[in-house]
Amino acid sequence: MVVALAFAGLALYSVLNVIVGFFIFAAAMDSSGPHTAYVAAGAAVLALIGLGGGIGLVLIRQSWTRGLGLGLMIGWALWSILSAGICTGLNPSLYG
């Protein structure tokens, strides 16, 4: 059950990452001023959802919350690694 919920958490984070990432990059492209604040805010929101929410769910210590929390954290890590930090706002070239 924990493994299935980990995959569900991964899918949930992936959907949230696409939605938040789309709006952050759209806001960054539309603004005439510095866009780094939008990207930094998006990176903070995605880290808070993935890592903060994942740790919070794991600390509740029930079987379904543990799997979902691990899935959120795994999703954040996979998106960060596979996209070289572009999808989660960790890539330094986004801020230059």
Secondary structure, DSSP 8 states (H G I E B T S, - for coil): -HHHHHHHHHHHHHHHHHHHHHHHHHHHHH-SS--HHHHHHHHHHHHIIIIIHHHHHHHH--HHHHHHHHHHHHHHHHHHHHTTTTTTT--GGGG-
